[in-house]
Amino acid sequence: MARINLVSPWDEYYNKMMAFFKEDSDVTVLYDGQEDDTKYIKVLVDHPEKATALEMLLNKEKDFGGIKLIVTVVPADDIPKDIARDMRLWAENAKYYGLYRSALIGNANFATVQEIKGMLGFDATFVVFKKKVIQYYDDNIGDLNGMKSTLAEDIARDIFTTCNGVFFNTDTREVNETHAGNISASPYPCRC
């Protein structure tokens, strides 16, 4: 009889975050231990704008039936405190468009983000991911290797906080035609 190893939901969440940020050279996701009924994930980020944006957007706490998962974003050690303070002010005043752009630039799964002005002040932000399958270990008994196959937009819906007017989508064009022309040479906003 084959042995089935079941993955706890907090481990699946960790695997999901690892897979989502795997090809982003600025982000490292680490399992940071546990205390009683609390598990910890640490997200190390090398760029101040990206660290601040991820801190504002990622779900910081997830509850799995009595087990809490705490996600902490840790900026690189060499970021001066005054820049970190300026980034906090920028993030508090930024629209979702700027936050998602800064958080996801450099991620191989990210295509573009677009903001559509709506009627009566309702703006819609569309975060678009490349048409690419992401796989991570799960106790998926439908796959012989226990891998789960999904799209970046599905993972984004789970790991980012849910905001009105923010929609996660998958680009319908081929990967080599995605929005390369829409991304400026400097991926991070100017510190003016």
C-alpha positions as CSV (number, residue, x, y, z in Angstrom):
1,M,0.0,0.0,0.0
2,A,1.4,3.4,-1.0
3,R,2.0,5.9,1.8
4,I,0.4,9.3,1.5
5,N,2.1,12.2,3.2
6,L,-0.4,14.9,3.9
7,V,0.7,18.5,3.9
8,S,-0.7,20.8,6.6
9,P,-2.5,23.9,5.3
10,W,0.2,26.3,6.7
11,D,2.9,24.3,4.9
12,E,0.9,24.5,1.7
13,Y,0.6,28.2,2.1
14,Y,4.4,28.4,2.6
15,N,5.0,26.3,-0.5
16,K,2.6,28.5,-2.4
17,M,4.5,31.7,-1.4
18,M,7.9,30.0,-2.2
19,A,6.6,29.1,-5.7
20,F,5.2,32.5,-6.4
21,F,8.4,34.4,-5.4
22,K,10.9,31.7,-6.6
23,E,12.0,33.6,-9.8
24,D,12.1,37.0,-8.1
25,S,15.8,37.8,-7.3
26,D,14.8,40.5,-4.7
27,V,12.6,38.2,-2.6
28,T,13.4,35.2,-0.4
29,V,10.7,33.3,1.5
30,L,11.8,31.5,4.7
31,Y,10.0,29.3,7.2
32,D,10.8,30.9,10.5
33,G,9.7,28.4,13.0
34,Q,6.8,28.1,15.4
35,E,5.6,28.8,18.9
36,D,2.7,26.8,20.3
37,D,-0.1,27.3,17.8
38,T,1.6,30.0,15.8
39,K,3.8,29.4,12.7
40,Y,6.0,32.1,11.1
41,I,7.0,32.9,7.6
42,K,9.7,35.6,6.9
43,V,9.9,37.4,3.6
44,L,13.3,38.9,3.0
45,V,13.3,41.7,0.4
46,D,16.4,43.4,-1.0
47,H,14.8,46.6,-2.3
48,P,13.2,49.3,-0.1
49,E,10.2,50.1,-2.3
50,K,9.5,46.5,-2.9
51,A,9.8,45.7,0.8
52,T,7.4,48.5,1.8
53,A,4.9,47.6,-0.9
54,L,4.9,43.9,0.0
55,E,4.5,44.8,3.7
56,M,1.4,46.8,2.8
57,L,-0.1,44.1,0.4
58,L,0.7,40.7,1.8
59,N,-1.7,39.0,4.2
60,K,0.1,39.3,7.5
61,E,-2.0,36.8,9.4
62,K,-3.8,33.7,8.3
63,D,-5.9,31.4,10.5
64,F,-6.1,27.7,9.9
65,G,-8.6,26.5,12.4
66,G,-6.8,27.4,15.6
67,I,-3.3,27.5,14.1
68,K,-2.1,31.0,13.2
69,L,0.4,31.8,10.4
70,I,2.2,35.1,10.7
71,V,3.9,36.6,7.6
72,T,6.6,39.2,8.3
73,V,8.3,41.3,5.6
74,V,11.9,42.1,6.5
75,P,13.8,44.7,4.4
76,A,17.5,44.3,3.7
77,D,19.8,45.3,6.5
78,D,21.6,48.0,4.5
79,I,18.5,50.1,3.9
80,P,19.0,53.5,5.8
81,K,16.2,54.3,8.3
82,D,15.4,57.7,6.5
83,I,14.7,55.9,3.2
84,A,12.6,53.3,5.0
85,R,10.6,56.1,6.6
86,D,10.2,57.8,3.2
87,M,9.0,54.5,1.7
88,R,6.4,54.1,4.4
89,L,5.0,57.6,3.7
90,W,5.1,56.8,0.0
91,A,3.2,53.5,0.5
92,E,0.6,55.0,2.7
93,N,-0.2,57.6,0.0
94,A,0.2,55.4,-3.0
95,K,-2.6,53.9,-5.0
96,Y,-2.9,50.2,-5.4
97,Y,-1.5,50.6,-8.9
98,G,1.9,51.8,-7.6
99,L,2.0,49.4,-4.7
100,Y,1.4,46.3,-6.9
101,R,3.8,47.6,-9.5
102,S,6.6,48.0,-7.0
103,A,5.8,44.8,-5.2
104,L,5.8,42.6,-8.3
105,I,8.4,44.2,-10.7
106,G,11.2,41.7,-11.2
107,N,8.9,38.7,-10.6
108,A,9.0,36.4,-13.6
109,N,5.3,35.8,-13.4
110,F,4.2,39.4,-13.5
111,A,3.2,41.0,-16.8
112,T,1.8,44.5,-16.0
113,V,-0.6,46.4,-13.8
114,Q,-3.2,48.8,-15.2
115,E,-5.5,51.3,-13.6
116,I,-8.9,52.1,-15.2
117,K,-10.7,55.2,-14.1
118,G,-14.3,54.5,-13.5
119,M,-17.4,56.5,-13.0
120,L,-18.2,58.1,-9.6
121,G,-14.6,57.7,-8.4
122,F,-14.5,54.0,-8.6
123,D,-11.1,53.1,-10.0
124,A,-10.2,49.5,-11.0
125,T,-6.7,48.1,-10.8
126,F,-5.9,45.1,-12.9
127,V,-2.8,43.1,-11.9
128,V,-2.0,40.9,-14.9
129,F,0.3,37.9,-14.7
130,K,1.9,36.0,-17.6
131,K,0.2,32.9,-18.9
132,K,2.4,30.4,-17.1
133,V,1.8,27.4,-14.8
134,I,3.3,27.5,-11.3
135,Q,3.8,24.2,-9.5
136,Y,4.5,23.5,-5.8
137,Y,4.4,20.5,-3.5
138,D,0.9,19.8,-2.1
139,D,-0.9,16.6,-1.1
140,N,-2.6,16.6,-4.4
141,I,-3.6,12.9,-4.9
142,G,-4.5,13.7,-8.6
143,D,-0.8,14.0,-9.4
144,L,1.7,11.2,-8.9
145,N,4.3,13.5,-7.5
146,G,2.0,15.4,-5.2
147,M,2.4,18.6,-7.1
148,K,-0.3,21.3,-7.5
149,S,-0.4,23.2,-10.8
150,T,-2.0,26.6,-10.8
151,L,-1.7,30.1,-12.2
152,A,0.0,33.1,-10.6
153,E,-3.3,34.9,-10.3
154,D,-4.8,32.2,-8.2
155,I,-1.9,32.3,-5.7
156,A,-2.0,36.1,-5.7
157,R,-5.7,36.0,-4.6
158,D,-4.6,34.0,-1.6
159,I,-1.4,35.7,-0.5
160,F,-2.3,39.3,-1.0
161,T,-4.9,41.2,1.0
162,T,-8.3,41.5,-0.7
163,C,-9.1,45.0,-1.8
164,N,-12.1,46.5,-3.5
165,G,-11.3,47.4,-7.0
166,V,-8.2,45.2,-7.4
167,F,-8.5,42.3,-9.8
168,F,-6.0,39.6,-10.6
169,N,-5.9,38.3,-14.1
170,T,-3.9,36.1,-16.5
171,D,-2.7,37.6,-19.8
172,T,-4.3,35.9,-22.8
173,R,-1.3,36.6,-25.1
174,E,1.7,34.5,-25.6
175,V,4.5,34.9,-23.1
176,N,6.9,36.5,-25.7
177,E,4.4,39.2,-26.6
178,T,3.5,40.4,-23.1
179,H,3.7,44.0,-22.0
180,A,7.4,44.5,-22.2
181,G,7.0,47.9,-23.8
182,N,4.8,49.2,-20.9
183,I,7.5,48.8,-18.3
184,S,9.9,51.7,-17.9
185,A,13.6,51.4,-17.6
186,S,13.5,52.1,-13.9
187,P,11.1,49.7,-12.2
188,Y,10.8,51.6,-9.0
189,P,9.1,54.9,-8.3
190,C,11.2,58.0,-8.0
191,R,12.1,59.3,-4.5
192,C,11.4,63.0,-5.0
